[in-house]
């Protein structure tokens, strides 16, 4: 039955609190509430977990001193931005054109559905010189990892905070990672994320 899990949720948890708040919005149906919660919780868990895994893979297989150097230079927010740009989980999005338009000589009619390749846009060499490199001197705020405009990701602030917290924890833990195999990614076209990341962990000292 639709919403059974919603009816039995722990009153002290997030889902239970949302269910209790529904008493003040009776116009919202049980089915709509359940579907909206599924979407929010799925997006909040799936996308962020993949982002953190992708970012860790970038550091493990690349320059593991980046968090330390970024923090020392007051550029931790830039590092977060660069990891979002290069390792963001959402690789594509779709939008409906609201009026007849033309982009780079290509006519787009009102009502046409466009698939936007965010991963490619985030590596556009006309916008990001040396696009495949983490550049701590790069100007922030140009990437499309969270989309843009009215439909930008609602959880952008939380995802950014979580990534920043993980980078800080890794820096404080003084741990190093040695790849012990090849990273494997899930075979999906639009939501990029790891299947496995074989590593050995070592203590890098005080």
N, C-alpha and C positions, 0 to 999 in steps of 0.2 A: 504493500500500500504506500502511495506517495506520502512522504513526510513522517513515516513511522519513526525513523531515527531522530527527527526533530522533536517529536512528542516525548521521547524517552531521554532526551539529553539532560545531563547533570545541570541542575539549576545554578550551580556555582561557576559554571564554565561560560565560555563565549557564546556558544550556540544557545544555551539555556537563557542567557541574558537577552539575546535577540528575540527568542521566542516570547519572553515575558514582555518585551517592548511592543510586541505585535498587538497587545491589548489596546494600545493607544492609536493603532492604525488598522482598524477592522476592514478597511477597503482593500488591504493587501491580502490576496488569497494565500492559502497554505501552499499551493503548488508554486506560485510565484516566489514566495519567501524561500521555500526549499531549494528551488532552482538557483535563485540568486546566491544563496549561501554556498551551494555546491561550487558555483563558478568562482566566488571569491576565495574560498578555502583551497580549491584546486589550483587556481592561478597563484595564490600566495605561497603555497608549498612547492608546487612543481617548478615554477619559474625561478624562485629564489634558490632552491636546492641545486638546480642545474647551474645557475650563475656561480654559486660558491664553488662547485666542483670544477667548472670550466676555468675559473680564476686560479684555483689551486694548481690545476694542470699547467697553466701558463707559467706560473712561478716555479713549479717543480722542474719543468723541462727547459726553463729559460734562466732568468737572473733572479736567484732567491734573495739577493740583497736589496731588491727594489723596495720592499716595505720599510726597511731600515733607512735607506737613503732618502726615500720620500718623506718620512717623518722628520729626519734630521734637517731637511731643507724646507720644511713647512709646505710640502707638496703632496701630502697624503690624499687630499681631495682630488688632485690631478691624477694620481695613480688610480683611485677609484673610478674616475671618469674614463681613463684609458682602458681599464679592465672591462668596464661596461661596454665600451665601444668595440673592443676586440673579442670579448668572450660572452657577450649578451646571449641569453638563451633563445630569445624570439628572433628568428631569422626572416620572417615575412609577416605581412599583415594585408588585409584587404579593405578597400574603401570604395564607396559608390560615388561616382562623379555627380555633383549636384547641378552643374551647368556645362554647356558646351565649352570646351577648352582646347588649347593647343600647347603641348609641351615638347620643346626641341623639334618642332616641325611635325609632330605626330598629333593628329586630331583625335580628341576624346569626346564622345558624345554624352550628353546628360543621361544618367541611368546606367552607364557602363560600369562594370565592376573592375577595379584595378587591383592587381596583386603587387604590393610594394616590397621589394627585396631589401630589408633593413640591413642585413649583414653586408650586402654589397655596398650600400650607401655609406656605411660606417668605415668602409675601406676605399672610398673615392679619393684617388690621388690628387684631384683638383681641390679637394677640401682638406685632406690630411696628407701632407708631404711625408714620404716614407711610411705609408699607411699601416704596414704590418709590424711596426716597431712601437714599443711602449716608450713614449716621449714625455718625460716629466716637465718639459718646458712648453708643452702644447697648450694652446688656449682652450679653456674648458667650455662645456655647454653646447658643443656643436653636434654631438652624436645623436642618433635616433634610437638608442636602445630601449627607450620608454615610449617611442612614438613622439608625436608633437601635436600641439593644439588642443582642441576640445576633447579629443579622444585619447589623450595621453594617459599612460598607465596610472591608475589610482594609487597603486602601491609603490610608486617610484621612491618616495622618501624613505619608506621602511626598508626597501631592498638596498638602497644606498647605505643606510645606517647599519644594516646587518653585514654588508660587505666590509665596511669600515671597521666594525667591531671584530670581525674574523681576522683581518690584517693586523690589527693591534694585538690580538691574542697570540697570533703566530710570532709576532715580533717579541713580545714579552716572554713567551715560552722558550725562546732560544733553541728552537728545533730546526734541524736541517732535514731535507728529504732527498733520498737517492732513488732515482727511477730503477725499478727492478723488472720492468717489462714495458710493453707498448700500451699507451692509453687507447681504449676503445670507446667509440661514441655510439649512442643509440642510433639505429638506422631510420631517423625521421627527417623530414624535409624542412620543417618549420620550427621545431622546438629542440634546439641543439643541447645535448647534455651527455655526460659520461655514462658508460656502462661499467667500465672498470678503470682504475688508475693504480697499477701495482707500484708501490713505493716501499722503501725501508726508511725508518725514522732514526735520526741520530741526534744526540745532544751536542749543541755547538758551544757549550760552556757558558760561564757567567757573563 
